[in-house]
Amino acid sequence: MTTANHVRMSRRAAIQAGVLLLIMRGSAAKAQAKIAPNLVHYQQKPKGTQECDGCLQFISPGACKLVAGKINPKGWCVLFAPRPK
């Protein structure tokens, strides 16, 4: 006769664990999704009137949703998308 140790988990605990795993997986994907500045021709100066701080992807004070690293608010890259006014 064999005996097995069974761990019972409530339905709520199982759902919470699943949600936590999804959040962790999503965070890892977001962290990996940022692009190297050189690949998008990022530069420290604006291109005409296009500046990072006027871009939809810019996160104040110095980050971007798409480009990795510190971003100059007066910089520019090819992913520039004007923020709606």
C-alpha positions in Angstrom: 0.0 0.0 0.0 1.5 3.3 -1.0 0.6 6.7 0.4 1.0 10.0 -1.4 1.2 13.4 0.2 -1.4 15.6 -1.4 -1.3 19.3 -0.9 -4.7 20.9 -1.1 -5.0 24.4 -2.4 -8.1 26.5 -2.3 -9.5 27.7 -5.5 -8.8 31.3 -4.5 -5.1 30.5 -3.8 -4.8 28.8 -7.2 -6.3 31.8 -9.0 -4.0 34.2 -7.1 -1.0 32.1 -7.9 -2.0 32.1 -11.6 -2.5 35.8 -11.7 0.8 36.4 -10.0 2.6 34.2 -12.6 0.9 36.2 -15.5 2.0 39.5 -14.0 5.5 38.3 -13.5 5.6 37.0 -17.1 4.2 40.3 -18.4 6.8 42.3 -16.5 9.6 40.3 -17.9 8.3 40.7 -21.4 8.0 44.5 -21.0 11.6 44.7 -19.6 12.9 42.8 -22.7 10.8 44.8 -25.2 12.9 48.0 -24.9 15.1 48.9 -27.9 18.7 49.9 -27.9 19.1 53.6 -28.6 21.5 53.1 -31.5 18.9 50.9 -33.3 16.4 53.8 -33.5 19.1 56.5 -34.2 18.5 58.2 -30.8 20.3 61.5 -30.5 20.7 64.0 -27.7 19.3 66.9 -29.8 15.8 67.4 -31.4 15.1 67.0 -35.0 13.5 70.3 -35.9 10.4 70.7 -33.6 10.4 67.0 -32.8 11.6 66.4 -29.2 11.3 63.5 -26.9 9.2 65.5 -24.3 6.6 66.0 -27.1 6.5 62.3 -27.9 3.7 59.9 -27.0 6.3 57.4 -25.7 8.2 59.8 -23.4 8.0 59.2 -19.6 9.0 62.2 -17.6 11.6 63.1 -16.4 13.9 61.0 -18.6 12.6 57.6 -19.8 10.8 56.1 -22.8 8.3 53.3 -23.1 10.2 51.9 -26.1 13.8 52.9 -25.9 16.2 51.7 -23.2 18.3 53.9 -21.0 18.2 57.5 -19.9 16.4 59.8 -22.4 17.1 63.5 -22.9 13.7 65.3 -23.0 15.2 67.4 -25.8 16.4 64.3 -27.7 14.9 62.5 -30.7 14.7 59.1 -32.4 12.9 57.6 -35.4 10.1 56.3 -33.2 8.9 59.8 -32.5 5.1 60.0 -32.4 3.6 63.4 -31.5 1.6 63.6 -28.3 -2.0 64.6 -29.0 -2.7 68.2 -27.9 
